[in-house]
Amino acid sequence: MAGTRKTTPGFRLVEKYAMIVGGVDTHRIDLSSAIMLKDNHIAACNGSIKNAIEKVKRVSSFTHTIEVECGTEEAAIEAFSSGANIVMLDNFKPTEFKSTASRIKQLFPNSLIEASGEIKEENITEYFCNNVDIISMGTLTGGIGIVDYSLKLS
């Protein structure tokens, strides 16, 4: 399981440390930790995942992994065919996710597949399967209630 990059402004390191202590991966500490191509990046490359991956490979270090956020099976196949290291299947329903992940693993057996988007404590078990490598949840850092305390001296 992994958190997401989404953290409370000014508290990123504290929240990322809390994830480590809690036993989950931090996903990325910040934007420079790995390359994540999202829909707006792909749109800027004429809608081509292949073009987006080629561009980031030209300007990034060989040590950076490239993850592509994909909303369809076709996009995931294009991403892995173009050299992505990780594909995030975003906002898939659990049954659709499992069948898509299964087909992708058949084509790319050494691929890393991440489930993300609208995954919460109540539905996370529905995403567990042999073909998922990472499940990320924004709720690990976002939407956490506050602790109300005061330091009154009498």
N, C-alpha and C positions, 0 to 999 in steps of 0.2 A: 504494500500500500504506500501511496505517496500523497503528500500535500500538494498544493499548487503554489505558484509564485505570488498569488494574491494574499497580501498581508496588510495589517494595519499600518498606515504611514507612521514611521518612526519606531516601529516595534518589530521590524523584519527579523533582526538577529535573535531577539527574545523568542518570537514565535517559531522560528526555524529551530532554535535550540530545544524548545518544548517538543517539537515533532521528533527530534532525535531521541530525547529522553523517553518519549512515549512509544518509541519503537517503529516509527514510520520514516520513510525516506523524504528528504526535503524537496525532491524533484529538481529544482534549480534554486540556488541561493539568490541569484539576481539575473538580469537579462544577459550578462556577459558569460554566464556559466555554461550555456549550451545554446544552440541555434534552434529556435522554434518558428517554423513558418506557419502563419495563420492565414485565414482567408484574405485579409487585406494585403498581405505580402504577395500572395499568389495573384490576386487581382492586379497588382502593380506590375506583374510580369505577364500581362495579357492573358491571365487565367491559366497559365501553364505551370504546373508543379515542376515539370522538368526544367523549364527556364529558371524558375526561382532557385532550385537546388544548384544548378550550374553557376548561377551568379554568386550564391553564398559560398560555394566551394572556391571560387576565385579569390575571395577576399577574407576568408577565415583560415584559422589555423587547422592543421591536420588533426589536432587533438580535440577539436570540438565535434560533438555529436550533432546530427541534424535530425530534428523531429518535425513531422508534418502533421498538422491537424487536418483530419479528413472527415467529411460528412457522408461520403459514399464509399462503397467497395471499390468502384472504379478509380476514385482518387487515391485510395490506399495502394492499389496495384501500381498506379503511375508513380507514386512516391517511392515505393520499394524498387521498382524497375529503374528509377532515376538515381538511386544511391542513398535514399534516406536510411538512417539507422533505426529510427523508431517511428511508428505511426500511431497517432492518437485517434481512435475512433470516437468521435465526439457526438454526444447527444443521441446515441443509439438506444433503442429500447432493448431490454435484456435478451429477448429471444433473437432479435435481429442482430445484436452484437455477437452472440454466440455463433450463429450460423456464418456471419461475415468473417469473424476471426478464424473459424475453422477452415473456410475456403482460402483465406490468405495464408494461413500456416501451411496448407498443402502446397501452395505455390512458392512460398518463401519460408522454409522450415526453420531457418535460423533468425527469423525476424523477431523484433520486440514489438508487441502490441499492447497499447495502453487503452483502457476504458476510462472515459471522462465525460463529464456533463450530466448534471442532475442526479449524480450518485450521492446518496445520503445513507446514514446509518440504517434507516428503515428498509432500504432496497439493495444494499451492497451485496448481500449473499446471492442475489439473482444474477450477478455478473460473474461470479466465480465459475471458472471452467478451465480445462486443460490448456486452452489456447490464449489465455490472458496472462500477460507477464507483469503488468502494472495496473493498478486501479488508483486513480487520483481523485481526491475529494477536496473541493474548495472549502467545505464546511469544517475542515480541520482547523482552519484559521479564521475563516469568515463567519459572521453570525453567531459568535460565541457570546453568551450573556456576560454582563459585567459583575464584578464583585463589589458590593456596596459596603464600604467601611469608612469609619471616621476615627480620628485620633483626638477625642475630647479629653481634656484634662479638667478634673474637678478639684 
